[in-house]
Amino acid sequence: MATMLENHIAWMKKEVASLADRIRIIEDEEARFYSRHDGEPEVDMTQTFLAENKLKKAELENLLKQYGIG
């Protein structure tokens, strides 16, 4: 049975791969993200989502490096 650390590392690797896919999809302009609140005009949130995904990916990659992986 895997340890908690091994499970966490496996999750981080999967999350990095998922984030890389999301980043690629946004950069290839295959997806756009919008937000609307209480009848206000739609706001394009695509660049915000892209920046957040890149930040999360970098943070996870940094953690994996600290564990000596990646």
mmCIF file of the N, C-alpha and C atoms, coordinates in Angstrom:
data_MODEL
# 
_entry.id   MODEL 
# 
loop_
_atom_site.group_PDB 
_atom_site.id 
_atom_site.type_symbol 
_atom_site.label_atom_id 
_atom_site.label_alt_id 
_atom_site.label_comp_id 
_atom_site.label_asym_id 
_atom_site.label_entity_id 
_atom_site.label_seq_id 
_atom_site.pdbx_PDB_ins_code 
_atom_site.Cartn_x 
_atom_site.Cartn_y 
_atom_site.Cartn_z 
_atom_site.occupancy 
_atom_site.B_iso_or_equiv 
_atom_site.pdbx_formal_charge 
_atom_site.auth_seq_id 
_atom_site.auth_comp_id 
_atom_site.auth_asym_id 
_atom_site.auth_atom_id 
_atom_site.pdbx_PDB_model_num 
ATOM 1   N N  . MET A 1 1  ? 0.845   -1.175 0.000   1.00 0.00 ? 1  MET A N  1 
ATOM 2   C CA . MET A 1 1  ? 0.000   0.000  0.000   1.00 0.00 ? 1  MET A CA 1 
ATOM 3   C C  . MET A 1 1  ? 0.894   1.243  0.000   1.00 0.00 ? 1  MET A C  1 
ATOM 4   N N  . ALA A 1 2  ? 0.462   2.242  -0.761  1.00 0.00 ? 2  ALA A N  1 
ATOM 5   C CA . ALA A 1 2  ? 1.243   3.467  -0.885  1.00 0.00 ? 2  ALA A CA 1 
ATOM 6   C C  . ALA A 1 2  ? 1.122   4.315  0.377   1.00 0.00 ? 2  ALA A C  1 
ATOM 7   N N  . THR A 1 3  ? 2.194   5.034  0.645   1.00 0.00 ? 3  THR A N  1 
ATOM 8   C CA . THR A 1 3  ? 2.179   5.941  1.789   1.00 0.00 ? 3  THR A CA 1 
ATOM 9   C C  . THR A 1 3  ? 1.430   7.222  1.420   1.00 0.00 ? 3  THR A C  1 
ATOM 10  N N  . MET A 1 4  ? 1.143   8.030  2.417   1.00 0.00 ? 4  MET A N  1 
ATOM 11  C CA . MET A 1 4  ? 0.463   9.297  2.177   1.00 0.00 ? 4  MET A CA 1 
ATOM 12  C C  . MET A 1 4  ? 1.305   10.182 1.255   1.00 0.00 ? 4  MET A C  1 
ATOM 13  N N  . LEU A 1 5  ? 2.623   10.200 1.453   1.00 0.00 ? 5  LEU A N  1 
ATOM 14  C CA . LEU A 1 5  ? 3.503   11.006 0.609   1.00 0.00 ? 5  LEU A CA 1 
ATOM 15  C C  . LEU A 1 5  ? 3.465   10.507 -0.831  1.00 0.00 ? 5  LEU A C  1 
ATOM 16  N N  . GLU A 1 6  ? 3.518   9.197  -1.017  1.00 0.00 ? 6  GLU A N  1 
ATOM 17  C CA . GLU A 1 6  ? 3.465   8.637  -2.374  1.00 0.00 ? 6  GLU A CA 1 
ATOM 18  C C  . GLU A 1 6  ? 2.145   8.988  -3.061  1.00 0.00 ? 6  GLU A C  1 
ATOM 19  N N  . ASN A 1 7  ? 1.059   8.912  -2.311  1.00 0.00 ? 7  ASN A N  1 
ATOM 20  C CA . ASN A 1 7  ? -0.244  9.280  -2.872  1.00 0.00 ? 7  ASN A CA 1 
ATOM 21  C C  . ASN A 1 7  ? -0.285  10.762 -3.236  1.00 0.00 ? 7  ASN A C  1 
ATOM 22  N N  . HIS A 1 8  ? 0.297   11.592 -2.383  1.00 0.00 ? 8  HIS A N  1 
ATOM 23  C CA . HIS A 1 8  ? 0.317   13.032 -2.637  1.00 0.00 ? 8  HIS A CA 1 
ATOM 24  C C  . HIS A 1 8  ? 1.149   13.342 -3.881  1.00 0.00 ? 8  HIS A C  1 
ATOM 25  N N  . ILE A 1 9  ? 2.288   12.700 -4.010  1.00 0.00 ? 9  ILE A N  1 
ATOM 26  C CA . ILE A 1 9  ? 3.144   12.903 -5.181  1.00 0.00 ? 9  ILE A CA 1 
ATOM 27  C C  . ILE A 1 9  ? 2.418   12.453 -6.445  1.00 0.00 ? 9  ILE A C  1 
ATOM 28  N N  . ALA A 1 10 ? 1.743   11.316 -6.387  1.00 0.00 ? 10 ALA A N  1 
ATOM 29  C CA . ALA A 1 10 ? 0.988   10.824 -7.547  1.00 0.00 ? 10 ALA A CA 1 
ATOM 30  C C  . ALA A 1 10 ? -0.105  11.816 -7.929  1.00 0.00 ? 10 ALA A C  1 
ATOM 31  N N  . TRP A 1 11 ? -0.801  12.359 -6.919  1.00 0.00 ? 11 TRP A N  1 
ATOM 32  C CA . TRP A 1 11 ? -1.843  13.352 -7.192  1.00 0.00 ? 11 TRP A CA 1 
ATOM 33  C C  . TRP A 1 11 ? -1.244  14.595 -7.842  1.00 0.00 ? 11 TRP A C  1 
ATOM 34  N N  . MET A 1 12 ? -0.100  15.070 -7.322  1.00 0.00 ? 12 MET A N  1 
ATOM 35  C CA . MET A 1 12 ? 0.534   16.268 -7.881  1.00 0.00 ? 12 MET A CA 1 
ATOM 36  C C  . MET A 1 12 ? 0.924   16.047 -9.338  1.00 0.00 ? 12 MET A C  1 
ATOM 37  N N  . LYS A 1 13 ? 1.458   14.868 -9.658  1.00 0.00 ? 13 LYS A N  1 
ATOM 38  C CA . LYS A 1 13 ? 1.830   14.568 -11.045 1.00 0.00 ? 13 LYS A CA 1 
ATOM 39  C C  . LYS A 1 13 ? 0.604   14.598 -11.956 1.00 0.00 ? 13 LYS A C  1 
ATOM 40  N N  . LYS A 1 14 ? -0.493  14.009 -11.504 1.00 0.00 ? 14 LYS A N  1 
ATOM 41  C CA . LYS A 1 14 ? -1.726  14.016 -12.300 1.00 0.00 ? 14 LYS A CA 1 
ATOM 42  C C  . LYS A 1 14 ? -2.252  15.435 -12.466 1.00 0.00 ? 14 LYS A C  1 
ATOM 43  N N  . GLU A 1 15 ? -2.178  16.216 -11.412 1.00 0.00 ? 15 GLU A N  1 
ATOM 44  C CA . GLU A 1 15 ? -2.668  17.593 -11.463 1.00 0.00 ? 15 GLU A CA 1 
ATOM 45  C C  . GLU A 1 15 ? -1.816  18.441 -12.400 1.00 0.00 ? 15 GLU A C  1 
ATOM 46  N N  . VAL A 1 16 ? -0.494  18.243 -12.399 1.00 0.00 ? 16 VAL A N  1 
ATOM 47  C CA . VAL A 1 16 ? 0.385   18.973 -13.317 1.00 0.00 ? 16 VAL A CA 1 
ATOM 48  C C  . VAL A 1 16 ? 0.014   18.637 -14.761 1.00 0.00 ? 16 VAL A C  1 
ATOM 49  N N  . ALA A 1 17 ? -0.220  17.364 -15.042 1.00 0.00 ? 17 ALA A N  1 
ATOM 50  C CA . ALA A 1 17 ? -0.609  16.957 -16.396 1.00 0.00 ? 17 ALA A CA 1 
ATOM 51  C C  . ALA A 1 17 ? -1.951  17.573 -16.786 1.00 0.00 ? 17 ALA A C  1 
ATOM 52  N N  . SER A 1 18 ? -2.890  17.588 -15.866 1.00 0.00 ? 18 SER A N  1 
ATOM 53  C CA . SER A 1 18 ? -4.208  18.169 -16.123 1.00 0.00 ? 18 SER A CA 1 
ATOM 54  C C  . SER A 1 18 ? -4.100  19.671 -16.374 1.00 0.00 ? 18 SER A C  1 
ATOM 55  N N  . LEU A 1 19 ? -3.310  20.345 -15.567 1.00 0.00 ? 19 LEU A N  1 
ATOM 56  C CA . LEU A 1 19 ? -3.116  21.784 -15.748 1.00 0.00 ? 19 LEU A CA 1 
ATOM 57  C C  . LEU A 1 19 ? -2.434  22.081 -17.079 1.00 0.00 ? 19 LEU A C  1 
ATOM 58  N N  . ALA A 1 20 ? -1.472  21.256 -17.458 1.00 0.00 ? 20 ALA A N  1 
ATOM 59  C CA . ALA A 1 20 ? -0.794  21.439 -18.745 1.00 0.00 ? 20 ALA A CA 1 
ATOM 60  C C  . ALA A 1 20 ? -1.801  21.330 -19.887 1.00 0.00 ? 20 ALA A C  1 
ATOM 61  N N  . ASP A 1 21 ? -2.728  20.374 -19.783 1.00 0.00 ? 21 ASP A N  1 
ATOM 62  C CA . ASP A 1 21 ? -3.773  20.236 -20.802 1.00 0.00 ? 21 ASP A CA 1 
ATOM 63  C C  . ASP A 1 21 ? -4.674  21.460 -20.836 1.00 0.00 ? 21 ASP A C  1 
ATOM 64  N N  . ARG A 1 22 ? -5.087  21.938 -19.662 1.00 0.00 ? 22 ARG A N  1 
ATOM 65  C CA . ARG A 1 22 ? -5.955  23.120 -19.609 1.00 0.00 ? 22 ARG A CA 1 
ATOM 66  C C  . ARG A 1 22 ? -5.256  24.342 -20.192 1.00 0.00 ? 22 ARG A C  1 
ATOM 67  N N  . ILE A 1 23 ? -3.975  24.504 -19.866 1.00 0.00 ? 23 ILE A N  1 
ATOM 68  C CA . ILE A 1 23 ? -3.197  25.630 -20.389 1.00 0.00 ? 23 ILE A CA 1 
ATOM 69  C C  . ILE A 1 23 ? -3.119  25.544 -21.912 1.00 0.00 ? 23 ILE A C  1 
ATOM 70  N N  . ARG A 1 24 ? -2.842  24.354 -22.430 1.00 0.00 ? 24 ARG A N  1 
ATOM 71  C CA . ARG A 1 24 ? -2.759  24.167 -23.882 1.00 0.00 ? 24 ARG A CA 1 
ATOM 72  C C  . ARG A 1 24 ? -4.089  24.512 -24.553 1.00 0.00 ? 24 ARG A C  1 
ATOM 73  N N  . ILE A 1 25 ? -5.183  24.048 -23.979 1.00 0.00 ? 25 ILE A N  1 
ATOM 74  C CA . ILE A 1 25 ? -6.509  24.305 -24.548 1.00 0.00 ? 25 ILE A CA 1 
ATOM 75  C C  . ILE A 1 25 ? -6.794  25.802 -24.596 1.00 0.00 ? 25 ILE A C  1 
ATOM 76  N N  . ILE A 1 26 ? -6.469  26.515 -23.533 1.00 0.00 ? 26 ILE A N  1 
ATOM 77  C CA . ILE A 1 26 ? -6.704  27.962 -23.510 1.00 0.00 ? 26 ILE A CA 1 
ATOM 78  C C  . ILE A 1 26 ? -5.789  28.667 -24.503 1.00 0.00 ? 26 ILE A C  1 
ATOM 79  N N  . GLU A 1 27 ? -4.503  28.293 -24.515 1.00 0.00 ? 27 GLU A N  1 
ATOM 80  C CA . GLU A 1 27 ? -3.558  28.948 -25.417 1.00 0.00 ? 27 GLU A CA 1 
ATOM 81  C C  . GLU A 1 27 ? -3.878  28.663 -26.880 1.00 0.00 ? 27 GLU A C  1 
ATOM 82  N N  . ASP A 1 28 ? -4.443  27.490 -27.168 1.00 0.00 ? 28 ASP A N  1 
ATOM 83  C CA . ASP A 1 28 ? -4.851  27.153 -28.537 1.00 0.00 ? 28 ASP A CA 1 
ATOM 84  C C  . ASP A 1 28 ? -6.212  27.752 -28.887 1.00 0.00 ? 28 ASP A C  1 
ATOM 85  N N  . GLU A 1 29 ? -6.758  28.537 -27.969 1.00 0.00 ? 29 GLU A N  1 
ATOM 86  C CA . GLU A 1 29 ? -8.045  29.218 -28.133 1.00 0.00 ? 29 GLU A CA 1 
ATOM 87  C C  . GLU A 1 29 ? -9.185  28.246 -28.410 1.00 0.00 ? 29 GLU A C  1 
ATOM 88  N N  . GLU A 1 30 ? -9.118  27.071 -27.783 1.00 0.00 ? 30 GLU A N  1 
ATOM 89  C CA . GLU A 1 30 ? -10.187 26.083 -27.899 1.00 0.00 ? 30 GLU A CA 1 
ATOM 90  C C  . GLU A 1 30 ? -11.251 26.298 -26.827 1.00 0.00 ? 30 GLU A C  1 
ATOM 91  N N  . ALA A 1 31 ? -10.970 27.165 -25.864 1.00 0.00 ? 31 ALA A N  1 
ATOM 92  C CA . ALA A 1 31 ? -11.929 27.416 -24.785 1.00 0.00 ? 31 ALA A CA 1 
ATOM 93  C C  . ALA A 1 31 ? -11.825 28.873 -24.347 1.00 0.00 ? 31 ALA A C  1 
ATOM 94  N N  . ARG A 1 32 ? -12.959 29.405 -23.914 1.00 0.00 ? 32 ARG A N  1 
ATOM 95  C CA . ARG A 1 32 ? -13.028 30.742 -23.344 1.00 0.00 ? 32 ARG A CA 1 
ATOM 96  C C  . ARG A 1 32 ? -13.818 30.623 -22.051 1.00 0.00 ? 32 ARG A C  1 
ATOM 97  N N  . PHE A 1 33 ? -13.554 31.491 -21.104 1.00 0.00 ? 33 PHE A N  1 
ATOM 98  C CA . PHE A 1 33 ? -14.246 31.473 -19.818 1.00 0.00 ? 33 PHE A CA 1 
ATOM 99  C C  . PHE A 1 33 ? -14.837 32.851 -19.558 1.00 0.00 ? 33 PHE A C  1 
ATOM 100 N N  . TYR A 1 34 ? -16.110 32.855 -19.183 1.00 0.00 ? 34 TYR A N  1 
ATOM 101 C CA . TYR A 1 34 ? -16.816 34.108 -18.931 1.00 0.00 ? 34 TYR A CA 1 
ATOM 102 C C  . TYR A 1 34 ? -17.470 34.061 -17.562 1.00 0.00 ? 34 TYR A C  1 
ATOM 103 N N  . SER A 1 35 ? -17.671 35.238 -16.998 1.00 0.00 ? 35 SER A N  1 
ATOM 104 C CA . SER A 1 35 ? -18.334 35.358 -15.706 1.00 0.00 ? 35 SER A CA 1 
ATOM 105 C C  . SER A 1 35 ? -19.429 36.410 -15.828 1.00 0.00 ? 35 SER A C  1 
ATOM 106 N N  . ARG A 1 36 ? -20.556 36.130 -15.193 1.00 0.00 ? 36 ARG A N  1 
ATOM 107 C CA . ARG A 1 36 ? -21.649 37.107 -15.179 1.00 0.00 ? 36 ARG A CA 1 
ATOM 108 C C  . ARG A 1 36 ? -22.274 37.068 -13.788 1.00 0.00 ? 36 ARG A C  1 
ATOM 109 N N  . HIS A 1 37 ? -22.517 38.240 -13.218 1.00 0.00 ? 37 HIS A N  1 
ATOM 110 C CA . HIS A 1 37 ? -23.109 38.325 -11.885 1.00 0.00 ? 37 HIS A CA 1 
ATOM 111 C C  . HIS A 1 37 ? -24.320 39.239 -11.907 1.00 0.00 ? 37 HIS A C  1 
ATOM 112 N N  . ASP A 1 38 ? -25.439 38.732 -11.462 1.00 0.00 ? 38 ASP A N  1 
ATOM 113 C CA . ASP A 1 38 ? -26.664 39.521 -11.264 1.00 0.00 ? 38 ASP A CA 1 
ATOM 114 C C  . ASP A 1 38 ? -26.990 40.444 -12.429 1.00 0.00 ? 38 ASP A C  1 
ATOM 115 N N  . GLY A 1 39 ? -27.017 39.889 -13.631 1.00 0.00 ? 39 GLY A N  1 
ATOM 116 C CA . GLY A 1 39 ? -27.422 40.673 -14.789 1.00 0.00 ? 39 GLY A CA 1 
ATOM 117 C C  . GLY A 1 39 ? -26.371 41.621 -15.329 1.00 0.00 ? 39 GLY A C  1 
ATOM 118 N N  . GLU A 1 40 ? -25.205 41.635 -14.736 1.00 0.00 ? 40 GLU A N  1 
ATOM 119 C CA . GLU A 1 40 ? -24.116 42.483 -15.234 1.00 0.00 ? 40 GLU A CA 1 
ATOM 120 C C  . GLU A 1 40 ? -23.630 41.915 -16.572 1.00 0.00 ? 40 GLU A C  1 
ATOM 121 N N  . PRO A 1 41 ? -22.921 42.719 -17.356 1.00 0.00 ? 41 PRO A N  1 
ATOM 122 C CA . PRO A 1 41 ? -22.382 42.209 -18.622 1.00 0.00 ? 41 PRO A CA 1 
ATOM 123 C C  . PRO A 1 41 ? -21.379 41.077 -18.375 1.00 0.00 ? 41 PRO A C  1 
ATOM 124 N N  . GLU A 1 42 ? -21.269 40.193 -19.367 1.00 0.00 ? 42 GLU A N  1 
ATOM 125 C CA . GLU A 1 42 ? -20.288 39.111 -19.267 1.00 0.00 ? 42 GLU A CA 1 
ATOM 126 C C  . GLU A 1 42 ? -18.879 39.689 -19.225 1.00 0.00 ? 42 GLU A C  1 
ATOM 127 N N  . VAL A 1 43 ? -18.040 39.062 -18.436 1.00 0.00 ? 43 VAL A N  1 
ATOM 128 C CA . VAL A 1 43 ? -16.641 39.460 -18.336 1.00 0.00 ? 43 VAL A CA 1 
ATOM 129 C C  . VAL A 1 43 ? -15.801 38.278 -18.794 1.00 0.00 ? 43 VAL A C  1 
ATOM 130 N N  . ASP A 1 44 ? -14.899 38.526 -19.740 1.00 0.00 ? 44 ASP A N  1 
ATOM 131 C CA . ASP A 1 44 ? -14.023 37.460 -20.231 1.00 0.00 ? 44 ASP A CA 1 
ATOM 132 C C  . ASP A 1 44 ? -12.961 37.181 -19.173 1.00 0.00 ? 44 ASP A C  1 
ATOM 133 N N  . MET A 1 45 ? -12.993 35.980 -18.633 1.00 0.00 ? 45 MET A N  1 
ATOM 134 C CA . MET A 1 45 ? -12.073 35.580 -17.564 1.00 0.00 ? 45 MET A CA 1 
ATOM 135 C C  . MET A 1 45 ? -10.968 34.656 -18.073 1.00 0.00 ? 45 MET A C  1 
ATOM 136 N N  . THR A 1 46 ? -10.855 34.503 -19.394 1.00 0.00 ? 46 THR A N  1 
ATOM 137 C CA . THR A 1 46 ? -9.932  33.529 -19.965 1.00 0.00 ? 46 THR A CA 1 
ATOM 138 C C  . THR A 1 46 ? -8.495  33.772 -19.514 1.00 0.00 ? 46 THR A C  1 
ATOM 139 N N  . GLN A 1 47 ? -8.028  35.007 -19.593 1.00 0.00 ? 47 GLN A N  1 
ATOM 140 C CA . GLN A 1 47 ? -6.639  35.294 -19.216 1.00 0.00 ? 47 GLN A CA 1 
ATOM 141 C C  . GLN A 1 47 ? -6.414  35.087 -17.724 1.00 0.00 ? 47 GLN A C  1 
ATOM 142 N N  . THR A 1 48 ? -7.431  35.350 -16.922 1.00 0.00 ? 48 THR A N  1 
ATOM 143 C CA . THR A 1 48 ? -7.337  35.105 -15.482 1.00 0.00 ? 48 THR A CA 1 
ATOM 144 C C  . THR A 1 48 ? -7.193  33.613 -15.215 1.00 0.00 ? 48 THR A C  1 
ATOM 145 N N  . PHE A 1 49 ? -8.028  32.797 -15.871 1.00 0.00 ? 49 PHE A N  1 
ATOM 146 C CA . PHE A 1 49 ? -7.943  31.349 -15.707 1.00 0.00 ? 49 PHE A CA 1 
ATOM 147 C C  . PHE A 1 49 ? -6.585  30.836 -16.174 1.00 0.00 ? 49 PHE A C  1 
ATOM 148 N N  . LEU A 1 50 ? -6.090  31.366 -17.296 1.00 0.00 ? 50 LEU A N  1 
ATOM 149 C CA . LEU A 1 50 ? -4.789  30.947 -17.814 1.00 0.00 ? 50 LEU A CA 1 
ATOM 150 C C  . LEU A 1 50 ? -3.691  31.266 -16.805 1.00 0.00 ? 50 LEU A C  1 
ATOM 151 N N  . ALA A 1 51 ? -3.695  32.475 -16.266 1.00 0.00 ? 51 ALA A N  1 
ATOM 152 C CA . ALA A 1 51 ? -2.674  32.872 -15.289 1.00 0.00 ? 51 ALA A CA 1 
ATOM 153 C C  . ALA A 1 51 ? -2.746  32.016 -14.028 1.00 0.00 ? 51 ALA A C  1 
ATOM 154 N N  . GLU A 1 52 ? -3.964  31.750 -13.546 1.00 0.00 ? 52 GLU A N  1 
ATOM 155 C CA . GLU A 1 52 ? -4.121  30.918 -12.346 1.00 0.00 ? 52 GLU A CA 1 
ATOM 156 C C  . GLU A 1 52 ? -3.634  29.496 -12.590 1.00 0.00 ? 52 GLU A C  1 
ATOM 157 N N  . ASN A 1 53 ? -3.957  28.944 -13.758 1.00 0.00 ? 53 ASN A N  1 
ATOM 158 C CA . ASN A 1 53 ? -3.510  27.588 -14.074 1.00 0.00 ? 53 ASN A CA 1 
ATOM 159 C C  . ASN A 1 53 ? -1.993  27.516 -14.182 1.00 0.00 ? 53 ASN A C  1 
ATOM 160 N N  . LYS A 1 54 ? -1.380  28.522 -14.791 1.00 0.00 ? 54 LYS A N  1 
ATOM 161 C CA . LYS A 1 54 ? 0.081   28.541 -14.903 1.00 0.00 ? 54 LYS A CA 1 
ATOM 162 C C  . LYS A 1 54 ? 0.732   28.653 -13.527 1.00 0.00 ? 54 LYS A C  1 
ATOM 163 N N  . LEU A 1 55 ? 0.148   29.467 -12.656 1.00 0.00 ? 55 LEU A N  1 
ATOM 164 C CA . LEU A 1 55 ? 0.681   29.625 -11.304 1.00 0.00 ? 55 LEU A CA 1 
ATOM 165 C C  . LEU A 1 55 ? 0.576   28.316 -10.525 1.00 0.00 ? 55 LEU A C  1 
ATOM 166 N N  . LYS A 1 56 ? -0.593  27.671 -10.572 1.00 0.00 ? 56 LYS A N  1 
ATOM 167 C CA . LYS A 1 56 ? -0.770  26.391 -9.872  1.00 0.00 ? 56 LYS A CA 1 
ATOM 168 C C  . LYS A 1 56 ? 0.208   25.345 -10.385 1.00 0.00 ? 56 LYS A C  1 
ATOM 169 N N  . LYS A 1 57 ? 0.372   25.287 -11.703 1.00 0.00 ? 57 LYS A N  1 
ATOM 170 C CA . LYS A 1 57 ? 1.285   24.311 -12.306 1.00 0.00 ? 57 LYS A CA 1 
ATOM 171 C C  . LYS A 1 57 ? 2.716   24.562 -11.836 1.00 0.00 ? 57 LYS A C  1 
ATOM 172 N N  . ALA A 1 58 ? 3.147   25.816 -11.841 1.00 0.00 ? 58 ALA A N  1 
ATOM 173 C CA . ALA A 1 58 ? 4.502   26.155 -11.397 1.00 0.00 ? 58 ALA A CA 1 
ATOM 174 C C  . ALA A 1 58 ? 4.707   25.797 -9.926  1.00 0.00 ? 58 ALA A C  1 
ATOM 175 N N  . GLU A 1 59 ? 3.696   26.059 -9.094  1.00 0.00 ? 59 GLU A N  1 
ATOM 176 C CA . GLU A 1 59 ? 3.801   25.729 -7.667  1.00 0.00 ? 59 GLU A CA 1 
ATOM 177 C C  . GLU A 1 59 ? 3.924   24.222 -7.459  1.00 0.00 ? 59 GLU A C  1 
ATOM 178 N N  . LEU A 1 60 ? 3.121   23.450 -8.179  1.00 0.00 ? 60 LEU A N  1 
ATOM 179 C CA . LEU A 1 60 ? 3.190   21.992 -8.040  1.00 0.00 ? 60 LEU A CA 1 
ATOM 180 C C  . LEU A 1 60 ? 4.511   21.447 -8.568  1.00 0.00 ? 60 LEU A C  1 
ATOM 181 N N  . GLU A 1 61 ? 4.984   21.981 -9.689  1.00 0.00 ? 61 GLU A N  1 
ATOM 182 C CA . GLU A 1 61 ? 6.275   21.541 -10.227 1.00 0.00 ? 61 GLU A CA 1 
ATOM 183 C C  . GLU A 1 61 ? 7.396   21.858 -9.243  1.00 0.00 ? 61 GLU A C  1 
ATOM 184 N N  . ASN A 1 62 ? 7.317   23.005 -8.577  1.00 0.00 ? 62 ASN A N  1 
ATOM 185 C CA . ASN A 1 62 ? 8.314   23.369 -7.577  1.00 0.00 ? 62 ASN A CA 1 
ATOM 186 C C  . ASN A 1 62 ? 8.289   22.391 -6.402  1.00 0.00 ? 62 ASN A C  1 
ATOM 187 N N  . LEU A 1 63 ? 7.088   22.029 -5.951  1.00 0.00 ? 63 LEU A N  1 
ATOM 188 C CA . LEU A 1 63 ? 6.983   21.046 -4.863  1.00 0.00 ? 63 LEU A CA 1 
ATOM 189 C C  . LEU A 1 63 ? 7.564   19.699 -5.273  1.00 0.00 ? 63 LEU A C  1 
ATOM 190 N N  . LEU A 1 64 ? 7.268   19.280 -6.498  1.00 0.00 ? 64 LEU A N  1 
ATOM 191 C CA . LEU A 1 64 ? 7.813   18.007 -6.979  1.00 0.00 ? 64 LEU A CA 1 
ATOM 192 C C  . LEU A 1 64 ? 9.341   18.057 -7.022  1.00 0.00 ? 64 LEU A C  1 
ATOM 193 N N  . LYS A 1 65 ? 9.899   19.198 -7.420  1.00 0.00 ? 65 LYS A N  1 
ATOM 194 C CA . LYS A 1 65 ? 11.359  19.348 -7.429  1.00 0.00 ? 65 LYS A CA 1 
ATOM 195 C C  . LYS A 1 65 ? 11.919  19.252 -6.014  1.00 0.00 ? 65 LYS A C  1 
ATOM 196 N N  . GLN A 1 66 ? 11.193  19.827 -5.045  1.00 0.00 ? 66 GLN A N  1 
ATOM 197 C CA . GLN A 1 66 ? 11.642  19.747 -3.658  1.00 0.00 ? 66 GLN A CA 1 
ATOM 198 C C  . GLN A 1 66 ? 11.660  18.303 -3.166  1.00 0.00 ? 66 GLN A C  1 
ATOM 199 N N  . TYR A 1 67 ? 10.748  17.486 -3.697  1.00 0.00 ? 67 TYR A N  1 
ATOM 200 C CA . TYR A 1 67 ? 10.724  16.067 -3.351  1.00 0.00 ? 67 TYR A CA 1 
ATOM 201 C C  . TYR A 1 67 ? 11.723  15.269 -4.187  1.00 0.00 ? 67 TYR A C  1 
ATOM 202 N N  . GLY A 1 68 ? 12.439  15.957 -5.095  1.00 0.00 ? 68 GLY A N  1 
ATOM 203 C CA . GLY A 1 68 ? 13.425  15.287 -5.924  1.00 0.00 ? 68 GLY A CA 1 
ATOM 204 C C  . GLY A 1 68 ? 12.818  14.565 -7.110  1.00 0.00 ? 68 GLY A C  1 
ATOM 205 N N  . ILE A 1 69 ? 11.638  15.023 -7.529  1.00 0.00 ? 69 ILE A N  1 
ATOM 206 C CA . ILE A 1 69 ? 10.936  14.392 -8.641  1.00 0.00 ? 69 ILE A CA 1 
ATOM 207 C C  . ILE A 1 69 ? 10.700  15.444 -9.712  1.00 0.00 ? 69 ILE A C  1 
ATOM 208 N N  . GLY A 1 70 ? 10.865  15.057 -10.957 1.00 0.00 ? 70 GLY A N  1 
ATOM 209 C CA . GLY A 1 70 ? 10.556  15.972 -12.057 1.00 0.00 ? 70 GLY A CA 1 
ATOM 210 C C  . GLY A 1 70 ? 11.754  16.722 -12.463 1.00 0.00 ? 70 GLY A C  1 
# 
